[in-house]
Amino acid sequence: MNPMPGVEVMSLPGRDPDVLTTSELAAKLGLSPQTVRRMANAGQIPALKTGRDFRYSWEAVRHVLRQPRDLPGEPADEPTDDPPGSGAPPAP
């Protein structure tokens, strides 16, 4: 049974079903192949460059995309009392 109706995923003998092409990953994520390539080039998703294209591990991509992200405007780290760039050591 195909888990995604309307999306054909090739099954070649000896091919790991966890390894996807850009088009296959784009179909699974509901994105364009160009967006998936941009995400790979930006390091937002794990990818292996193969010639001119990429290969992706479905499990690795799912793991990364499920991780919580810092929201814009929220501090990434705990705030300190020292102004940025003051060079003061952190308080104990």
C-alpha positions in Angstrom: 0.0 0.0 0.0 1.3 3.4 -0.9 1.3 5.7 2.2 0.9 8.8 0.0 -1.8 8.4 -2.6 -0.9 10.1 -5.8 2.8 10.1 -5.1 4.8 7.4 -6.9 8.0 6.3 -5.2 10.3 4.2 -7.3 11.4 1.0 -5.7 14.6 -0.3 -7.3 16.2 -3.6 -6.3 19.0 -3.0 -3.8 17.9 0.6 -3.1 17.4 1.7 0.5 13.8 2.9 0.9 14.9 5.4 3.5 17.1 7.3 1.0 15.1 9.7 -1.1 15.8 12.0 -4.1 15.0 15.7 -4.0 11.7 15.1 -5.9 10.7 12.2 -3.6 11.4 14.2 -0.4 9.6 17.3 -1.8 6.5 15.2 -2.5 6.6 13.7 1.0 6.9 17.2 2.6 4.5 18.9 0.3 7.2 21.3 -0.9 8.7 22.1 -4.2 12.0 20.5 -5.2 13.6 23.9 -5.3 12.6 24.6 -1.7 14.1 21.3 -0.6 17.3 22.1 -2.4 17.5 25.5 -0.8 16.9 24.0 2.6 19.7 21.5 2.0 22.1 24.2 0.8 21.3 26.3 3.9 22.0 23.3 6.2 18.4 23.3 7.4 18.0 19.6 6.6 20.7 16.9 6.4 21.6 15.9 2.8 24.4 14.2 0.9 25.5 15.9 -2.3 25.6 13.5 -5.2 26.9 15.2 -8.3 24.5 18.0 -9.0 21.7 16.8 -6.7 21.2 15.6 -3.1 20.1 12.4 -1.4 18.2 12.5 1.9 17.6 10.1 4.7 13.9 10.3 5.5 14.5 9.4 9.1 17.2 12.0 9.5 15.1 14.7 7.9 12.1 13.8 10.0 14.2 14.0 13.2 15.6 17.4 12.3 12.2 18.9 11.3 10.6 17.7 14.6 13.2 19.5 16.7 12.0 22.7 18.4 13.2 26.0 16.8 14.0 29.3 18.4 11.2 31.7 17.4 12.2 35.1 16.0 12.4 37.8 18.7 13.0 35.3 21.5 16.5 35.0 23.1 18.4 32.0 22.0 20.4 31.8 25.3 19.8 32.8 28.8 20.1 36.6 29.2 23.1 38.0 31.2 23.4 41.2 33.2 26.4 42.3 31.1 26.0 44.3 28.0 26.9 42.5 24.8 30.6 42.8 23.9 31.6 44.1 27.4 34.0 41.2 27.8 33.0 40.7 31.4 33.2 37.1 32.6 29.9 35.5 33.4 28.6 35.9 37.0 29.0 32.8 39.2 
